[in-house]
Amino acid sequence: MQYKVGNIFLFLSFTPAEKGQFLALDLGGSKFKVLQVKVREGMGIRRGGVEMEEKTYPIPKELLVGRGTELFDHVSESLKDFLHEKNISLDKKHPLAFTFSFACEQSSLDQGSLLGWSKNYRARGLQGKDVVQALRDAIDRTGGMDIEVLAMVNDTVATMMTCGFDDNYCEVGLIIGTGTNACYMEELRHVDLVEGDEGRMCVNTEWGAFGDDGALDDYLTEFDRDVDAASNNQGKQIFEKMVSGMYLGELVRLVVLKMAKLGLLFDGHVSDALRTKGKITTANVAAMEEYKNGLKNTRDILTGLSLTPSQDDCIAVQHVSTIVSFRSSNLVAAGLAAILTRIKQNRNLRALRITVGVDGAVYKTHPQYPKRLHKVVRRLLPECHVRFVLSDSGSSKGAALVTAVAQRLASQKRKVDETLSPFRLSHEQLQLVKARMRAGLEAGLKRKGSTAIKMLPSFVYRTPDGTEHGKYLALDLGGTNFRALLVNFKKGLQQNTRLHHKIYTIPLEIMQGTGEELFDHIAECISDFLDYMGLKNARLPAGFTFSFPCEQTALDTGTLVSWTKGFKATDCEGHDVVSMLREAIKRRNDFDLDIAAVVNDTVGTMMSCAYEDPQCEVGLIAGTGTNVCYMEELKNIEKTEQSTGQKMCINTEWGGLGDDGSLDDIITPYDVEVDQTSINPGKQRFEKLTSGMYLGEVVRQVLLDLTRGGLLFRGHVTEALKTAGIFQTKYLSQIESDRLALLQVRSILQGLGLDSTCNDSIIVKQVCGTVSRRAAQLCGAGMAAVVDKIRENRGLDHLNVTVGVDGALYKLHPHFSGVLQETARVLAPQCNVTFLPSEEGSGKGAALITAVPLLLTRQQETSSESS
């Protein structure tokens, strides 16, 4: 049987695994109980291995209407008294279940906000507050106990659970006592207030409030209205006031009082006792309706009210009592029939076999009530087989055993949290990452030798100003696809750029074959695109977006430093990629190009966004890989001798941060495993913590560890879970979507060969969220270092700057961009950073980089001719 309370799933199989000693508090009437529940090891609940000891404590009336803290202090002190009396160790930690018989809104098993009191309770200062926390605070004030409140359960829910241990068909709980309530197992897909749509959830109806909206006005008598008017919650709990034990005796008294005043009883005599509220109790009502002694009991009760009843008076008063209690059982039967009908319709059944667990003094002590109730329910639902089971130990046993399961789940949650805790970075850790990024940027600018952050000059000296015009070819290689674009800039019309493109796949055997094969494939794609556009014979200027680390000595030369993102083509590293492309074009000998610039995709993204926003001086890629570029002051770039202009765009290649060990203190064992099984161990450590190529694999490593620890997928490690690369980063974006229900998460996991429960889906979603949040925070810390450097370069107290962004992780993940932006804001408070997603990617930027120097050349030629 599967229950869900709040946001925590309880798999209540009640096997021998549920064992131990548990405390329970039961608060809901004029008294409350403290219990110790023992589940003996090796016995299990279904074998009767449950022992209970209990003690009942009175609640002084002044506490019912006093301060809430005083009420809970009394409860806590009574708990301590119980521990002393039963010689239960005060030093040992004790798990506790709290049965609380009032309407609460629960967001988790151990949290519940009080919606309102009933049953003569009016303690101040608790409505809208978490009553579990109120109990914890009271226990702290009392002191001398180590109590862990693991679960708060409504008495109706606990009654259903208690009966459900012995009867698998028990899916409804019913209380008819001082108050009344019902609960039942609802299909989770129908419960919008909680996450998940698989299985069922126990819903506490709080049906005592039925009629508060006027729905029962047609059925209310003048006596019901008088009872309501004299109550401490006028206009509330209307249904409860018509049916529950707190009010039945008073209803009988009011009817008898009116009949006496009309001369229909006692020869018109009305005693002071009969005029006094509460003088006829529900216990009196039960006694009047006893089968053999009913009339005698009626006479004794009326005589005790200073009345002298005749035989006919006794018969009439007994009849009044019967009518009032009969109405109660009929109304409860109707409400129960509505619940059972819903369950039957939910499951699309023609007939229903179900058990109702029942507790409450009215049901237990009234001699006729159960039989009447059963008869009417069966008359209303003749097609259903309904069994009623009386809770033999009230609700406390159920609450304590829910706590047994909650304790196991809390232990599981702690273990999951411990596994994920290294991924949760503190503000101080993020500040250290920012400082290390800043140090890496500075070191890369000053040294020509090897540094973790390469800080490669791009020979792009300025961003676009809107005067760029003409047709340009853009070539974009950066992942598993190659893109060819034709960009036509209209002079002075930024919004009227025309762009045509075509995407070509790079097969894995080409990515990891020879360099000549790779560039021949690119040349073949360019040839096809020129054919497609009808430009085979035109010699267009072209910009080449090449999204890998390159050392540049000029705008149109770039020596590949190292492959990243899964590329391993041989004989490329240490060679000029522009020359390799030109040679491949020559080998084809069917078209010609003027390759005017080789551009990193990050630089291309910055240029593309700068065409739209002149304040854009930073580019960010957060996709398959990750990188940043920015406009640096030329005077700070010691590794180049260029002196033209004031600034140059630097391609940081920040993915290499940590290659020198500077991030070892935040790298987890899962990151180490991903690094060691990658094609470039020890390289691009920051990228492996933050980019789309690796996040899915980090998640898989965590899921594998949790499964081996028995915390996921029932401990079953499947071949799918052992398969590297099966958990792609796109699944993180899908799983973390706020619009995606848990059933859909489960469907994704099943598509990957991972047979999951809803609880598994919750844990997987938590793992994905933790890993992706860390990635976004690290990128945000790095961005804070970059924008603060720009601000300090320029001697500004405050900097306004725009960051052009591209990459699927930033654009498609539901939370990545927000976390990144917030982290950058917090860590660089003197910078106002606007993030502008690139509409056309880096390809348009490559064309712009080609256009800017050509435009400058044309302007210089025009100037020379004029002079």
PyMOL commands that set and color helices and strands:
alter all, ss='L'
color gray80, all
select helices_A, chain A and resi 45-47+61-64+68-85+131-142+155-164+188-190+207-209+217-219+222-229+238-243+245-261+266-268+272-275+282-288+294-303+311-346+361-365+369-380+396-423+427-446+494-496+508-511+515-533+577-588+601-610+634-636+654-656+669-676+685-690+692-708+713-715+729-735+742-751+758-793+808-812+816-827+841-866
alter helices_A, ss='H'
color red, helices_A
select strands_A, chain A and resi 2-5+8-11+20-27+31-39+50-58+94-100+103-108+111-116+147-153+170-176+180-187+200-204+352-359+384-390+456-457+470-477+481-489+498-505+541-546+550-554+557-560+594-599+616-622+626-633+647-651+799-806+831-837
alter strands_A, ss='S'
color yellow, strands_A
deselect
rebuild
show_as cartoon
